[in-house]
Amino acid sequence: MVAILVPTLLLVVALVVDGSAQLRAIARADALAAEAARAANTAVDTRNLAVRIDTAAAARTAADYLTRAGHSGQVTLVGSRAVRVTVTVTEPTTIGLLGGSVQATGTALAELGVGVRDGGLP
């Protein structure tokens, strides 16, 4: 019985440890995408009386955030008021039962605007 239980328990522990790497990769990818999307919102120009949305500057800001964070990703303009950020993160596994590393992709969408949602956002 011990000959069957010990390898089975070791396999379960290995799956839990390597599975946690997958969860870390998912969390990291989602966080990076969300933060890059939030960074894109800082490109809204509120210094003038007429609030201006510069989606190109927003996309550059999001891409710069990803570069500073040390990850590559895609920043896509969605219409005239939104930026979509997609990031793929690779995490190494500890035991290697699921392979040497795991990958996860996170996506976030930033709708650019200033003020409250009353339908009249610039």
LINNOR-V298428 format. One line per field, one symbol per residue. burial: 1 if it has 24 or more other C-alpha atoms within 12 Angstrom, else 0. Layout:
burial: ???
This chain:
burial: 00000000000000000110111111111111111111111111000000011111111111111100001111111000111111111111100000000111111111111000000000
